[in-house]
Amino acid sequence: MSTVISRVGPTYNIGLSFQPVELSGDIVRRSYRIVLEKDEDGRVVVRSPDLQGVVTDGANENEALQNAFEAVNAILETRGLPKEYNLTVSRRLSA
């Protein structure tokens, strides 16, 4: 099962369910997948198979997720897409 993190306004909600598109009142909230993997130096790398251009990293998972939100927001803003969304997080982190 994947973790879902929702962005609504300036806040984030974390849950464990997934819906490709979620209706919330009159707002359609899209879902985008991100994948967390450790690189050879131990940093956590984040990529999105759904949003070309979203590639970032962090020293740990929390930093990598924060950087992922910033990268997703920048891509969505550049493309003129809504900034209310769910991120479905898949982890491929091996020690």
C-alpha positions in Angstrom: 0.0 0.0 0.0 1.2 3.5 -0.8 1.0 6.6 1.4 -1.1 9.5 0.1 -0.3 13.1 1.0 -2.9 15.7 0.1 -2.1 19.3 -0.5 -5.1 21.6 0.1 -4.1 25.3 0.4 -1.0 25.7 2.6 -1.5 22.4 4.5 -0.8 18.8 3.9 -2.8 15.8 5.1 -1.3 12.2 5.2 -3.5 9.1 4.7 -3.2 5.6 3.4 -5.8 5.4 0.6 -5.6 6.2 -3.1 -8.0 7.6 -5.6 -6.8 8.8 -9.0 -9.1 11.8 -9.0 -10.9 13.0 -5.9 -14.0 15.2 -5.9 -14.1 17.7 -3.0 -17.1 19.9 -3.5 -16.6 21.5 -6.9 -12.9 20.9 -6.8 -11.3 18.0 -8.6 -8.1 17.0 -6.9 -5.6 15.1 -9.0 -3.2 12.5 -7.7 0.4 12.2 -8.8 2.8 9.4 -8.0 6.2 9.9 -6.5 8.9 7.3 -5.9 11.5 7.6 -3.1 14.8 5.6 -3.6 18.2 5.8 -2.0 21.1 6.6 -4.2 24.7 5.3 -3.8 25.6 8.1 -1.4 22.6 7.4 0.9 20.5 10.4 -0.2 16.8 10.0 -0.8 16.0 10.7 -4.5 12.4 11.5 -5.5 11.0 11.1 -9.0 7.5 11.4 -10.4 6.4 9.1 -13.2 3.4 11.3 -13.7 5.1 14.8 -13.8 8.0 15.0 -16.1 10.7 17.3 -14.6 10.0 16.3 -10.9 13.4 15.0 -9.8 14.8 16.1 -6.4 16.5 14.7 -3.4 17.2 15.2 0.3 19.5 14.0 3.1 16.5 12.0 4.6 13.0 11.1 3.7 11.4 14.2 5.3 13.7 16.6 3.5 13.2 14.7 0.2 9.4 14.9 0.6 9.5 18.7 1.3 11.7 19.2 -1.7 9.2 17.0 -3.7 6.3 19.3 -2.8 8.3 22.3 -3.9 9.2 20.6 -7.2 5.6 19.5 -7.8 4.3 23.0 -7.0 6.8 24.6 -9.4 5.9 22.2 -12.3 2.1 22.7 -11.7 2.5 26.5 -11.5 4.6 26.5 -14.7 1.9 24.4 -16.5 -1.0 26.4 -15.1 -2.5 23.4 -13.3 -4.3 23.4 -9.9 -2.1 23.2 -6.8 -4.6 21.1 -4.8 -3.5 17.5 -5.3 -2.7 14.2 -3.7 0.8 12.7 -3.8 1.0 8.9 -3.7 4.3 8.0 -2.2 6.0 4.7 -3.0 9.2 3.8 -1.1 12.0 1.8 -2.5 14.4 2.5 0.3 16.8 -0.3 1.1 19.5 0.0 3.7 
